[in-house]
């Protein structure tokens, strides 16, 4: 799936029934960091968590190994959730995939460029700390 460079934020949310409409709740952190402004109109893409795409299976229709959700050179906004054993910041993105961010502290929201990608983790370099 191709993701637009204009992507402002990415999060998982439930859709709730509010009488004559349905509501997707935007996490408070997205408003606080300025990614989304209350009262503005945005385009929303909904991706089912249960959809299995054809390219995710081999010729026998057996799911193949999941691919990392990031690529080298990709720019991401991440929130540091933990500190690793060597003192590096740890952020988690889709499916709990880990991005190691040297020089980041717990609670920071930083813009990183992914510099290295492995099957179970990636390394990101901070390119903007003022988020």
TIMARDO-414774 format. One record per residue (C-alpha): z, x, y. Coordinates in nm, 2 decimals. Layout:
<rs>
((Z; X; Y))
...
</rs>
This chain:
<rs>
((0.00; 0.00; 0.00))
((-0.09; 0.13; 0.34))
((0.17; 0.11; 0.61))
((0.07; 0.09; 0.98))
((0.16; 0.37; 1.22))
((0.29; 0.09; 1.45))
((0.57; 0.00; 1.20))
((0.89; -0.04; 1.41))
((1.14; -0.08; 1.13))
((1.17; -0.14; 0.76))
((1.46; -0.33; 0.59))
((1.53; -0.57; 0.31))
((1.65; -0.92; 0.40))
((1.70; -1.26; 0.24))
((1.51; -1.57; 0.37))
((1.75; -1.85; 0.44))
((1.69; -2.23; 0.48))
((1.79; -2.35; 0.83))
((1.69; -2.72; 0.81))
((1.34; -2.75; 0.95))
((1.27; -2.37; 0.94))
((1.34; -2.05; 0.74))
((1.51; -1.75; 0.89))
((1.48; -1.38; 0.81))
((1.78; -1.19; 0.95))
((1.72; -0.86; 1.13))
((2.00; -0.61; 1.08))
((2.21; -0.54; 1.39))
((2.13; -0.17; 1.37))
((1.76; -0.24; 1.44))
((1.86; -0.42; 1.77))
((2.11; -0.15; 1.86))
((1.87; 0.14; 1.81))
((1.60; -0.04; 2.02))
((1.35; -0.08; 1.74))
((1.35; -0.46; 1.80))
((1.44; -0.66; 2.11))
((1.59; -1.01; 2.10))
((1.35; -1.27; 2.24))
((1.03; -1.07; 2.17))
((0.77; -1.17; 1.92))
((0.68; -0.95; 1.63))
((0.44; -0.95; 1.33))
((0.63; -0.95; 1.00))
((0.50; -0.84; 0.67))
((0.68; -0.98; 0.36))
((0.66; -0.79; 0.03))
((0.81; -0.95; -0.28))
((1.06; -0.74; -0.46))
((0.92; -0.88; -0.79))
((0.55; -0.81; -0.75))
((0.40; -0.54; -0.97))
((0.08; -0.40; -0.85))
((-0.20; -0.30; -1.08))
((-0.20; 0.07; -0.97))
((0.17; 0.09; -1.08))
((0.07; 0.05; -1.45))
((-0.13; 0.26; -1.69))
((-0.43; 0.14; -1.90))
((-0.20; -0.02; -2.16))
((-0.03; -0.22; -1.88))
((0.29; -0.03; -1.92))
((0.46; 0.06; -1.59))
((0.40; 0.43; -1.50))
((0.66; 0.66; -1.34))
((0.75; 0.53; -0.99))
((0.60; 0.74; -0.71))
((0.81; 0.87; -0.42))
((0.81; 0.63; -0.13))
((0.73; 0.91; 0.12))
((0.46; 1.18; 0.16))
((0.46; 1.52; 0.32))
((0.40; 1.50; 0.69))
((0.52; 1.14; 0.71))
((0.75; 1.05; 1.01))
((1.05; 0.83; 0.93))
((1.35; 0.69; 1.12))
((1.65; 0.73; 0.89))
((2.02; 0.68; 0.91))
((2.24; 0.95; 0.76))
((2.48; 0.78; 0.50))
((2.64; 1.08; 0.34))
((2.68; 1.46; 0.34))
((2.56; 1.66; 0.04))
((2.74; 1.94; -0.14))
((2.57; 2.20; 0.08))
((2.65; 2.02; 0.41))
((2.31; 1.85; 0.46))
((2.27; 1.49; 0.57))
((2.17; 1.24; 0.31))
((1.96; 0.93; 0.39))
((1.84; 0.67; 0.15))
((1.51; 0.48; 0.18))
((1.32; 0.24; -0.05))
((1.46; 0.21; -0.41))
((1.75; 0.44; -0.31))
((1.52; 0.74; -0.28))
((1.70; 1.03; -0.11))
((1.58; 1.23; 0.19))
((1.79; 1.54; 0.26))
((1.82; 1.62; 0.63))
((1.96; 1.96; 0.72))
((2.17; 1.96; 1.04))
((2.24; 1.58; 1.04))
((2.58; 1.41; 1.04))
((2.70; 1.09; 0.88))
((2.62; 0.79; 1.10))
((2.33; 0.96; 1.29))
((2.00; 0.78; 1.31))
((1.73; 1.04; 1.34))
((1.35; 1.07; 1.34))
((1.24; 1.31; 1.07))
((0.92; 1.46; 0.95))
((0.91; 1.48; 0.57))
((0.84; 1.85; 0.48))
((0.88; 1.85; 0.10))
((0.86; 1.58; -0.16))
((0.99; 1.59; -0.52))
((1.00; 1.31; -0.77))
((1.37; 1.22; -0.70))
((1.42; 1.35; -0.34))
((1.25; 1.47; -0.03))
((1.35; 1.70; 0.26))
((1.31; 1.60; 0.62))
((1.32; 1.80; 0.94))
((1.47; 1.64; 1.25))
((1.22; 1.60; 1.52))
((1.42; 1.36; 1.74))
((1.80; 1.31; 1.75))
((1.83; 1.07; 2.04))
((1.80; 0.74; 1.86))
</rs>
